Amino acid sequence: MIAVTRLNGTTVIVNALLIETIEEVPDTLITLTTGKKYLARESSAELIALIKDYLRTIGVYAASMRMEQTEGP
């Protein structure tokens, strides 16, 4: 889960595993696989960093990086 700041300043906790797309239109629009959408103050780069940190804490990011390194041409 990651904490995201809405445009009105409130914080919402989003399940990072359900994020389908992040767009800057010009505000940052997060679309979940459920169809739910959130406008956020954070930039897409900030959200990607938050997602990577979250994935590291649950061990998914490191596992995916190992898989990429072992897959060869």
N, C-alpha and C positions, 0 to 999 in steps of 0.2 A: 504494500500500500504506500502511496505517496501523498503528501499534503500539497494541495494546489490552492492558490489564492484566486478567488473570483474577482471580477471587476469591481464589485461593491466592497471589497476588502475582507469578506468572510472567507474562511478556510473550509475546503471540502477535502475529504480523504477519498482518493480514487484507487481502485484496484488496478495496478499497473499491468497486470496480465490480461486485462480486458481492453486495453487501448488498441484501437485499430489504426487510427490516423491522428496526426497532429498537423494542423495547418495554421499559417499566419495570414489572416485575411481581413484587415491588418492585425486585429487582436488574435490571440492564439486560441484556436478552436480544437478541442479534444473530442474525438468521436470514439465511443466504446463499441465493442462488438454487439452490445445489446441495442444499439441505436441511440442511446442517451448521449447528449452533447453538453459540453461545458466550455464556457469562455474563461480564459485564465490570463492573469497578469504576467506570468512567467513566459519567457521566450521559448521557442521550440528547443533551442540548444540547452537551456536550463532544464527543461522537462526531460530531455534525453539523458542528461547527467543524473537527474533524480532517479530515472528508471534504471539506469545502469547500476547505480549505488544500491537500489532495492534488489535488483537481480543478483548482485554480488552477495548481499546479506543472506539470501536464500540458496545460494550456491548454483544458480542457473547460469549466470553469466560466465563463470569460470568453466563450467562444463561445456558450454557452447563454444568457447574459445579453444578448448582442448580438442573438440571434435573438428574444428576448422583446421587446426594445425596437423591433425593426423590424416585428414583427407588430402590426397595428392592428385596430381594431374593424371 
